[in-house]
Amino acid sequence: MKQVVLFLLFSISAFSQKTTLPFNSNKLGSREITIGLPPSYEKNPNKRYPILILLDGDYLFDPFYGALNYGAYWDDLPETIVVGINQNKKDERVDDSNYDAANGVPTGKGAEFFEFIGGELLPYLEKKYRTAPFRIIAGHDTTAGFLNFFLYKDAPLFNAYISLSPELAPEMENRIPERLSNTKQAIFYYQSTGDGDVKQLLEPIKSLDQNMKLVTNPLVNYKFDNFKGASHYSLVLYSIPNALYQFFDSYKPISSTEYADKIAILQAGYVDYLTNKYDIMSKNLGLKIPIRINDFKAIEAAILKNKAYQELEKLSDIAKKNYPKSMLANYELGLMYEKMGDAKKAAKLYQSASQLEEIGSLTKDMMYQKYDDMKSLTPKK
């Protein structure tokens, strides 16, 4: 097991692409950013990726990048372009987050930093890289409070917000829920603290949480964590996977729990469940991916378990759209005829499937065997 883990870690680091470079800004001058491209970026020229902007990128980059690459390795999280804005110079993160104490909005260097992110950095990244229309922003304490200013816009630039122990600007605990109550676009929002957090931050954070729990807008996906035993700094490592799995919940493949609790118990509509799952992913995350082979097999298993054999024809149609060169569509249709007692049609479909590309656990040898089995059941003239 130790060798497997070491190989995994080597594989993730060996194929990931991480580059630190200067970014020339008209607003701020030269700023240092770190860009992490997913392992498959060069190999899949047509694939688009969500983008994560990290404030405090000098110390948040590695934990986020590692968590995303680990989750993507197991296909629990989508591969994501990670961009860290390094703010490790003296007072830089404080100056970048500057706001007017009277009206609670960015001012001076803070206003310039706000415009740098929305008017310079994001357009540059989306022109240079293949980005999906799903943007995340994250920060810690001072910068976590600052990122909430993007929610003040009528059309927020980001789809998802990770606010780790935020230092909130005046009235922010009231303004954020008010804005999200009226938003017309889907917003994911995560914030966290810990019982060992900085005491002066706790009251506004908990007040924001209480107000967020009153938001009834179905477009808002909100989660709050208060970690026991976590300090202001350790809560970051607790929070990262929770936030990412919250945002990308619709991306995950069908698990054994989802199969048992949501699919196998259905009376009908198994294929509809599958297509809806991927439609929700596309709508929420802007990601369009082929339906996973294991998800096909899960739906197939539910159909067989509940003897809803006619749904295999619909599953075959979906397979043809997703994997037109593979044997999957013919196999599913052949399986339907086999289970409905038409061995002759089943044999013909298994034979045609054997001439197509193998996929997942479906092989030519398996199709030959299925053909022979069906032929043996076909009455001879």
TABEL-V192617 format. One record per backbone hydrogen bond with DSSP energy under -1.0 kcal/mol. NH is the residue of the N-H (numbers start at 0). CO is the residue of the C=O. Records with the same first field share a line. If there is no record, write none. Layout:
BEGIN
NH->CO + CO
END
This chain:
BEGIN
4->0
5->1
6->2
7->3
8->4
9->5
10->6
11->7
12->8
13->9
14->10
15->11
16->36
18->34
20->32
22->30
24->28
28->24
30->22
32->20
33->83
34->18
35->81
36->16
40->37
43->39
46->43
48->129
50->133
51->80
52->135
53->82
54->137
56->84
58->55
59->55
60->56
63->59
64->60
65->61
66->62
67->63
68->64
69->65
70->66
71->67
72->68
73->69
74->71
75->70
76->70
80->49
81->35
82->51
83->33
84->53
85->31
91->88
94->90
95->91
96->92
97->94
99->104
103->99
106->97
109->106
111->107
112->108
113->109
114->110
115->111
116->112
117->113
118->114
119->115
120->115
121->116
123->119
124->120
125->121
126->122
127->123
128->124
130->128
131->48
133->131
135->50
136->159
137->52
138->161
140->163
142->139
144->140
145->141
146->142
148->145
149->146
150->147
151->148
158->134
159->134
160->187
161->136
162->189
163->138
164->191
166->140
171->168
173->170
174->170
175->171
177->173
178->174
179->175
180->176
186->218
187->158
188->220
189->160
190->222
191->162
192->224
194->226
195->229
196->193
200->197
204->200
205->201
206->202
207->203
208->204
209->205
210->206
211->207
212->208
213->210
214->211
219->216
220->186
222->188
224->190
226->192
229->226
234->230
235->232
237->233
238->234
239->235
242->238
243->239
244->240
245->241
246->242
247->243
248->245
250->247
258->254
259->255
260->256
261->257
262->257
263->258
265->262
272->268
273->269
274->270
275->271
276->272
277->273
278->274
279->275
280->276
281->277
282->278
283->279
284->280
285->281
295->291
296->292
297->293
298->294
299->295
300->296
301->297
302->298
303->299
304->300
305->301
307->302
310->307
311->308
312->309
314->310
315->311
316->312
317->313
318->314
319->315
320->316
321->317
322->318
325->322
326->356
330->326
331->327
332->328
333->329
334->330
335->331
336->332
337->333
338->334
339->335
340->337
341->336
345->341
346->342
347->343
348->344
349->345
350->346
351->347
352->348
353->349
354->351
355->352
356->324
358->361
361->358
366->362
367->363
368->364
369->365
370->366
371->367
372->368
373->369
374->370
375->371
377->374
END
